[in-house]
Amino acid sequence: MDFGLIVTAVSLASVQYVLMVVVGLGLIIFVHELGHFLVAKMCGVRCDKFYLGFDFFGLKLLRFRWGETEYGIGIVPLGGYVKMLGQEDNPARLREELERAKAGGSGPDRLEDDPQGEKKRAASGRASDNPSPKIESSPNVEALRAALYDPRSYLAKSVPQRMAIISAGVIMNLVFAFAAAVAAYLVGVQETPCGVGDLAPGEGAWRAGLLPGDRILAIDGKPAIRFQDLQYAVSLTRREQPVEMRIERPGVGELNVVIVPDRIRIVPTIGVTNPLLPILHDGLPYYPTSSASRADPPLASGDRIIAVDGTPVEGYADIHRELTLRWDSPVRLTVRRPAEKPGEEDVALDVSVPAQPVRDIGIRPVWGKILAVRTGSAAEGAGIQPGDSLLDILLPNGEQWDRNILRLSDRLQRIAPAEGSVEISLILGRDADGPEDGTASGGPSAGAERNRRTVTLPLRKASHYADLYTPDSGLEIPQLGIVLALLPKVMGVEPDSPAERGGIRPGDDLLAVRIIPPKQLPDLPGMDQLQVREMSLRLDAESGETRASYAFFWRELQRVLPGTLVDVTVRHEGSAAPAVIRGLAPQEASASSWTFPDRGLLFQAEAADLRASGFVQAVGWGATETWAAVTIIYRTLNHMGRGDVSPKALVGPIGLVGAAYRIASQGWGRFLLFLALLSANLAVINFLPIPVLDGGHMVFLLYEGIRGKPPHEGVFAALSYLGLAILLFLMLWVFGLDLGLIAR
């Protein structure tokens, strides 16, 4: 019995994609079982059933008989099986199957109806001179094998023949994977190039100084062509092992960088997204409530941005830089709009986009220690290190700031000169023995206060910022090149803000926030493409649940729809019981006082058609792809055993079906590659040395081949039950992950 894939009902957004998924996944199961079936037939084994899916309790979608074999589709689409005479995976039914093998089942092959049966066995060299004990009195499989078996039983075959039967399914899956990969490269595959789109603040790529638009040429000396190459190389690194990369930066040339992946998630990451084009997304060109939605004239999907305020731009990196430099200013985008009809020329037009005001509820959070320092930044040049406590900032010309850390980046960008720099002083402290992100009271420790020092560094306008905020992100101050921890504690509240009106006070502990979208969604362009959902975030670490940072919550506020409300759970200073402040409505600041550089533009992912120049090249690429698919399972299991990869990285049947559906929409080439990966993975998983799986059967056969006799029946049954228990646990685990019952 082969436990593999599940095909379930999926949203019928496209019948074509659903059919691709059903046929593709069914084909992987079919070729696996076909391998067992064909080799069993070649070895003379009687095959009673050939099924896709399992016919538990006799329930079937389809069945028919052709010759001696019943073919069908079972009601439970968890894999498939070939039922051979004398072969049984369930240890509880092993004796029953051996009885059936001895009796020969039914029809002309029954031994008692075959007076020449003994002669057949003598001719085959099997137990012809050995009296056969009754199966009922046999204590183990060895004695049972001494019985008179039907010559067409699986158990009557030699060890090499049974090995061939068991391994045939895996071999067929590998052949199918290779064929699918070759076909994919002949058809052509839309691949994402290996480059950088956006970065996550404070994570590996950000610390190493990577920028949007960087192209990754090689990873640890191996060429990197696809973004997938980066994902595989990083996710399967050993703990604390740096990754060496050769990158190409527009306008600069090639550079060598060393990046240490982060272990803050289920697999190691460096915190980058795939590269982007300077073309607005086909489905949703901008967030419906962003400043881009107020562009005049309106922007449209497919618009290519060719200039910002008259400055020509060639790629996404140029747009990102020019918008960052104009942080608090309206911009004029020159776009080239595709012609509406064939034969017409593209249209060039200027579009005015206002600055993006910040949305906020008025909480000034306490900030903790510096989490990360960017390579090549002003902070690194001044000797600032992770773990330093930022106690205060002395702005140029004696200007004051209100200690609202969320406003700091906007304030620094406004006072930085257009050209050159001005000096700014930071008052820092360090307490090597203190907690990593501040004290329990929410501020710098006494040791940090005692070890004060002042550093002076140049302040320049930021030309880039990190926009890939994740639940564990700190707050980036791009002008300085640092990321700060935001603690779940209130330093102060803005006057006449939603927080102040709701009763939130300085000193309150922030326990949780809940973002509640409006019940009636506004009628805005692109709303049908936007996924709107309620979001609940824990901000403290007391509950043991997944913790999110206030920085992530604040970044999410910039994208909320009109009418969104926020519930904040706090613990007032001096009180033990939490209090829920309900219905805070985020308010928008004026563009003259507080802005954010992200105007809400959404860009298309960069893609290139990777197509083999001929059959020979397709075979080479297909072989490489198949080998990579085979080895990645072993590498993943190895790193999971080391603790570098979490078991929560596993994907279950439901997740696989969902992934297959998404990939089917990306074209035949991409879908064929996915099937190749899946088929190779299924081959590897089925050949793991777990009883009940093909690999477990091979272990038993190797033992029998070496010892000249099968394992003791008790040992076989015990290991088989153990294998079933392992598979049951794995199935429950991955289903729990797929259904969200287990938090990733």
Secondary structure, DSSP 8 states (H G I E B T S, - for coil): -EE--------TT-HHHHHHHHHHHHHHHHHHHHHHHHHHHHTT--EEEEEEEE-GGG-EEEEEEETTEEEEEESEEEEEEEEETT--S-GGGHHHHHHHHHHT-SSTT-GGG-TTHHHHHHHTTSSTTS----GGG--SHHHHHTS---TTSGGGS-HHHHHHHHHHHHHHHHHHHHHHHHHHHHH-EEE-BSB---B-TTSHHHHTT--TT-EEEEETTEE--BHHHHHHHHHT--TT--EEEEEEETTTEEEEEEE--B-SSSS-B--B---EEEEE-SS-SB-TTSGGGG-BS---TT-EEEEETTEE--SHHHHHHHHHHTTTS-EEEEEEE--SSTTS--EEEEEEE--EE-EE-SEEEEEEEEEEE-TTSHHHHTT--TT-EEEEEE-GGG------GGGHHHHHHHHS-SSS-EEEEEEEE--TTS-TT--TTSS--HHHHHT-EEEEEEE---S-------TT--EEETTTTEEEEEEEEEEEE-TTSHHHHHT--TT-EEEEEEEE--SS----TTGGG-----EEEE-SSSS-S-B--HHHHHHHHTT--TT-EEEEEEE-TT-SS-EEEEEE--EE--TTT-EES---B-EEE--EEE--SSHHHHHHHHHHHHHHHHHHHHHHHHHHHHTSS-GGG---HHHHHHHHHHHHTT-HHHHHHHHHHHHHHHHHHHTSS-TTSHHHHHHHHHHHHHHSS---HHHHHHHHHHHHHHHHHHHHHHHHHHTTSS--
